[in-house]
Amino acid sequence: MTLLHKLIIERLKKHVHVVDGVMFMSDDGHSILERFIGKHPLLKPEMIVINDQPYGFKRLRKEFERLENYPIYCELEYTTATLPPESMPSTDDDLVLGTILYFDLYTEIPLQKKLNQLPNWVNPFLPFVSIECIQNLANPDNASLIVCSKFSDKLDDDFMDLPFTLEVSDDTDGDAVEAALEEALSEYTQKPVAHWHHLLDNYLKNFLDIIKQIDEHLIQ
C-alpha cells in the first residue's frame, strides 16, 4: 500500500529541483503540513565528470538565468490516520491510499507590464494550470502572473471529499477522531500507483513547461 502524500513528494522531487522544505504537525497529531521551495529543473546543477571523477559543475546557460526569478512553492497537508487492518486489501502492493487533505503548487512570475489577456498559445496548458494576473495597487506598473497547478482539482474529484462529517470540539476524544479518520480512509477509492505516476507526471510537466514558455514569450 502506497500513501498518496509520499507518492506526490517523490514525484515532486523527481521533476522539480527542491532546495528547501519544512514540516509541521497539528496540535492533535492527526495531520502534517509540509512546505517545499524549489526551482525549475533546468536550474539543477549539472556535474562535470572526467574519468569517473567529479570536476565541478557546468555553467548555467544564459537563456535559463531568468528562471531563478520564479521560485516554485508546494504545500500539502495530509492525515496521519491509516487503514485499520481488517480494511487492508489482500493485494495491496499496487494501490494508493488517499491521505491528502490539501495541496497547492504555484509560482509567481513578475511582468514588465500588465497583461490584458492571455495569448492563444497558452490554451493547451489551461486544463493543467490556472493563470491569474495581479497588479500592485501602490505601483500599477508592477504586475505578476500567478501560475497554479490544477492537480488539486483532480484530488477534489478522487480523494479530498471525505465521505463523512466529523464534528470536532476542544473536548472531542482523540481516539474517536482517529477512529473516524480511519473509517473515512477505508471508504476512499483506491487506484493503482501507475495511475498516479502518469497523472502527476503530466500535471508537473505542463506546470514546468508553461513557466518556461511564459519566460520565453512574455519576459524581456
Contacts in CASP RR format, 6 or more apart in sequence:
PFRMAT RR
TARGET T0000
AUTHOR 0000-0000-0000
METHOD contacts of the structure
MODEL  1
MTLLHKLIIERLKKHVHVVDGVMFMSDDGHSILERFIGKHPLLKPEMIVI
NDQPYGFKRLRKEFERLENYPIYCELEYTTATLPPESMPSTDDDLVLGTI
LYFDLYTEIPLQKKLNQLPNWVNPFLPFVSIECIQNLANPDNASLIVCSK
FSDKLDDDFMDLPFTLEVSDDTDGDAVEAALEEALSEYTQKPVAHWHHLL
DNYLKNFLDIIKQIDEHLIQ
1 83 0 8 1.000
1 88 0 8 1.000
1 89 0 8 1.000
1 92 0 8 1.000
1 93 0 8 1.000
1 95 0 8 1.000
1 96 0 8 1.000
1 97 0 8 1.000
2 95 0 8 1.000
2 96 0 8 1.000
2 97 0 8 1.000
2 193 0 8 1.000
3 78 0 8 1.000
3 96 0 8 1.000
3 97 0 8 1.000
3 98 0 8 1.000
3 99 0 8 1.000
4 78 0 8 1.000
4 96 0 8 1.000
4 97 0 8 1.000
4 98 0 8 1.000
4 99 0 8 1.000
4 100 0 8 1.000
4 159 0 8 1.000
4 196 0 8 1.000
5 34 0 8 1.000
5 76 0 8 1.000
5 78 0 8 1.000
5 98 0 8 1.000
5 99 0 8 1.000
5 100 0 8 1.000
7 96 0 8 1.000
7 193 0 8 1.000
7 196 0 8 1.000
7 197 0 8 1.000
7 200 0 8 1.000
8 76 0 8 1.000
8 100 0 8 1.000
8 103 0 8 1.000
8 200 0 8 1.000
9 34 0 8 1.000
9 36 0 8 1.000
9 76 0 8 1.000
11 197 0 8 1.000
11 200 0 8 1.000
11 201 0 8 1.000
11 204 0 8 1.000
12 18 0 8 1.000
12 36 0 8 1.000
12 74 0 8 1.000
12 105 0 8 1.000
12 204 0 8 1.000
15 41 0 8 1.000
15 201 0 8 1.000
15 204 0 8 1.000
15 205 0 8 1.000
15 208 0 8 1.000
16 36 0 8 1.000
16 38 0 8 1.000
16 39 0 8 1.000
16 40 0 8 1.000
16 41 0 8 1.000
16 72 0 8 1.000
16 74 0 8 1.000
16 204 0 8 1.000
16 208 0 8 1.000
17 38 0 8 1.000
17 39 0 8 1.000
17 40 0 8 1.000
17 41 0 8 1.000
17 43 0 8 1.000
17 44 0 8 1.000
18 36 0 8 1.000
18 37 0 8 1.000
18 38 0 8 1.000
19 37 0 8 1.000
19 38 0 8 1.000
19 39 0 8 1.000
20 36 0 8 1.000
20 37 0 8 1.000
20 38 0 8 1.000
21 34 0 8 1.000
21 35 0 8 1.000
21 36 0 8 1.000
21 37 0 8 1.000
22 34 0 8 1.000
22 35 0 8 1.000
23 32 0 8 1.000
23 33 0 8 1.000
23 34 0 8 1.000
23 35 0 8 1.000
24 32 0 8 1.000
24 33 0 8 1.000
24 34 0 8 1.000
25 31 0 8 1.000
25 32 0 8 1.000
25 33 0 8 1.000
26 32 0 8 1.000
26 33 0 8 1.000
28 174 0 8 1.000
28 177 0 8 1.000
29 80 0 8 1.000
30 79 0 8 1.000
30 80 0 8 1.000
30 81 0 8 1.000
30 174 0 8 1.000
30 177 0 8 1.000
30 178 0 8 1.000
30 181 0 8 1.000
31 77 0 8 1.000
31 78 0 8 1.000
31 79 0 8 1.000
31 80 0 8 1.000
31 101 0 8 1.000
32 77 0 8 1.000
32 78 0 8 1.000
32 80 0 8 1.000
33 75 0 8 1.000
33 76 0 8 1.000
33 77 0 8 1.000
33 102 0 8 1.000
34 75 0 8 1.000
34 76 0 8 1.000
34 77 0 8 1.000
34 78 0 8 1.000
35 73 0 8 1.000
35 74 0 8 1.000
35 75 0 8 1.000
36 73 0 8 1.000
36 74 0 8 1.000
36 75 0 8 1.000
37 71 0 8 1.000
37 72 0 8 1.000
37 73 0 8 1.000
38 71 0 8 1.000
38 72 0 8 1.000
38 73 0 8 1.000
38 74 0 8 1.000
39 67 0 8 1.000
39 68 0 8 1.000
39 71 0 8 1.000
39 72 0 8 1.000
40 64 0 8 1.000
40 67 0 8 1.000
40 70 0 8 1.000
40 72 0 8 1.000
40 208 0 8 1.000
40 211 0 8 1.000
40 212 0 8 1.000
41 208 0 8 1.000
42 61 0 8 1.000
42 64 0 8 1.000
42 67 0 8 1.000
42 212 0 8 1.000
43 60 0 8 1.000
43 64 0 8 1.000
43 67 0 8 1.000
43 68 0 8 1.000
45 57 0 8 1.000
45 58 0 8 1.000
46 57 0 8 1.000
46 58 0 8 1.000
47 54 0 8 1.000
47 56 0 8 1.000
47 57 0 8 1.000
47 58 0 8 1.000
48 54 0 8 1.000
48 55 0 8 1.000
48 56 0 8 1.000
48 57 0 8 1.000
48 58 0 8 1.000
49 55 0 8 1.000
66 215 0 8 1.000
66 219 0 8 1.000
67 211 0 8 1.000
67 212 0 8 1.000
67 215 0 8 1.000
69 109 0 8 1.000
69 110 0 8 1.000
70 107 0 8 1.000
70 108 0 8 1.000
70 109 0 8 1.000
70 211 0 8 1.000
70 215 0 8 1.000
71 107 0 8 1.000
72 105 0 8 1.000
72 106 0 8 1.000
72 107 0 8 1.000
72 211 0 8 1.000
73 104 0 8 1.000
73 105 0 8 1.000
73 106 0 8 1.000
73 107 0 8 1.000
74 104 0 8 1.000
74 105 0 8 1.000
75 102 0 8 1.000
75 103 0 8 1.000
75 104 0 8 1.000
75 105 0 8 1.000
76 100 0 8 1.000
76 102 0 8 1.000
76 103 0 8 1.000
76 104 0 8 1.000
77 100 0 8 1.000
77 101 0 8 1.000
77 102 0 8 1.000
77 103 0 8 1.000
78 99 0 8 1.000
78 100 0 8 1.000
78 101 0 8 1.000
79 99 0 8 1.000
79 101 0 8 1.000
79 181 0 8 1.000
79 185 0 8 1.000
81 99 0 8 1.000
81 178 0 8 1.000
81 181 0 8 1.000
81 182 0 8 1.000
81 184 0 8 1.000
81 185 0 8 1.000
82 97 0 8 1.000
82 182 0 8 1.000
82 185 0 8 1.000
83 97 0 8 1.000
83 182 0 8 1.000
83 185 0 8 1.000
83 186 0 8 1.000
84 182 0 8 1.000
84 186 0 8 1.000
87 182 0 8 1.000
87 185 0 8 1.000
87 186 0 8 1.000
89 95 0 8 1.000
89 190 0 8 1.000
94 192 0 8 1.000
94 193 0 8 1.000
94 194 0 8 1.000
95 190 0 8 1.000
95 191 0 8 1.000
95 192 0 8 1.000
95 193 0 8 1.000
96 190 0 8 1.000
96 191 0 8 1.000
96 192 0 8 1.000
96 193 0 8 1.000
96 195 0 8 1.000
96 196 0 8 1.000
97 185 0 8 1.000
97 188 0 8 1.000
97 190 0 8 1.000
98 159 0 8 1.000
98 185 0 8 1.000
98 188 0 8 1.000
98 190 0 8 1.000
99 185 0 8 1.000
100 155 0 8 1.000
100 159 0 8 1.000
100 160 0 8 1.000
101 160 0 8 1.000
102 152 0 8 1.000
102 160 0 8 1.000
103 151 0 8 1.000
103 152 0 8 1.000
103 155 0 8 1.000
104 148 0 8 1.000
104 149 0 8 1.000
104 152 0 8 1.000
105 148 0 8 1.000
105 149 0 8 1.000
105 151 0 8 1.000
105 152 0 8 1.000
105 204 0 8 1.000
105 207 0 8 1.000
106 146 0 8 1.000
106 147 0 8 1.000
106 148 0 8 1.000
106 149 0 8 1.000
107 146 0 8 1.000
107 147 0 8 1.000
107 211 0 8 1.000
108 144 0 8 1.000
108 145 0 8 1.000
108 146 0 8 1.000
108 147 0 8 1.000
109 144 0 8 1.000
109 145 0 8 1.000
109 147 0 8 1.000
109 211 0 8 1.000
109 214 0 8 1.000
109 215 0 8 1.000
109 218 0 8 1.000
109 219 0 8 1.000
110 142 0 8 1.000
110 143 0 8 1.000
110 144 0 8 1.000
111 133 0 8 1.000
111 143 0 8 1.000
111 144 0 8 1.000
111 145 0 8 1.000
111 218 0 8 1.000
111 219 0 8 1.000
112 219 0 8 1.000
112 220 0 8 1.000
113 141 0 8 1.000
113 143 0 8 1.000
114 133 0 8 1.000
114 135 0 8 1.000
114 140 0 8 1.000
114 143 0 8 1.000
115 133 0 8 1.000
115 143 0 8 1.000
115 145 0 8 1.000
115 218 0 8 1.000
118 131 0 8 1.000
119 217 0 8 1.000
119 218 0 8 1.000
121 213 0 8 1.000
121 217 0 8 1.000
122 131 0 8 1.000
122 210 0 8 1.000
122 213 0 8 1.000
125 206 0 8 1.000
125 209 0 8 1.000
125 210 0 8 1.000
125 213 0 8 1.000
127 150 0 8 1.000
128 149 0 8 1.000
128 150 0 8 1.000
128 151 0 8 1.000
128 202 0 8 1.000
128 203 0 8 1.000
128 206 0 8 1.000
128 207 0 8 1.000
128 210 0 8 1.000
129 147 0 8 1.000
129 148 0 8 1.000
129 149 0 8 1.000
129 150 0 8 1.000
129 206 0 8 1.000
129 207 0 8 1.000
129 210 0 8 1.000
130 147 0 8 1.000
130 148 0 8 1.000
130 150 0 8 1.000
131 145 0 8 1.000
131 146 0 8 1.000
131 147 0 8 1.000
131 148 0 8 1.000
131 210 0 8 1.000
132 145 0 8 1.000
132 146 0 8 1.000
132 148 0 8 1.000
133 143 0 8 1.000
133 144 0 8 1.000
133 145 0 8 1.000
133 146 0 8 1.000
134 143 0 8 1.000
134 144 0 8 1.000
134 145 0 8 1.000
134 146 0 8 1.000
135 142 0 8 1.000
135 143 0 8 1.000
136 142 0 8 1.000
136 143 0 8 1.000
145 214 0 8 1.000
145 218 0 8 1.000
147 207 0 8 1.000
147 210 0 8 1.000
147 211 0 8 1.000
147 214 0 8 1.000
149 203 0 8 1.000
149 204 0 8 1.000
149 207 0 8 1.000
150 203 0 8 1.000
151 199 0 8 1.000
151 200 0 8 1.000
151 203 0 8 1.000
151 204 0 8 1.000
152 160 0 8 1.000
154 199 0 8 1.000
154 203 0 8 1.000
158 189 0 8 1.000
158 191 0 8 1.000
159 188 0 8 1.000
159 189 0 8 1.000
162 184 0 8 1.000
163 184 0 8 1.000
163 187 0 8 1.000
163 188 0 8 1.000
164 180 0 8 1.000
164 183 0 8 1.000
164 184 0 8 1.000
164 187 0 8 1.000
166 177 0 8 1.000
166 180 0 8 1.000
166 181 0 8 1.000
166 184 0 8 1.000
168 177 0 8 1.000
END
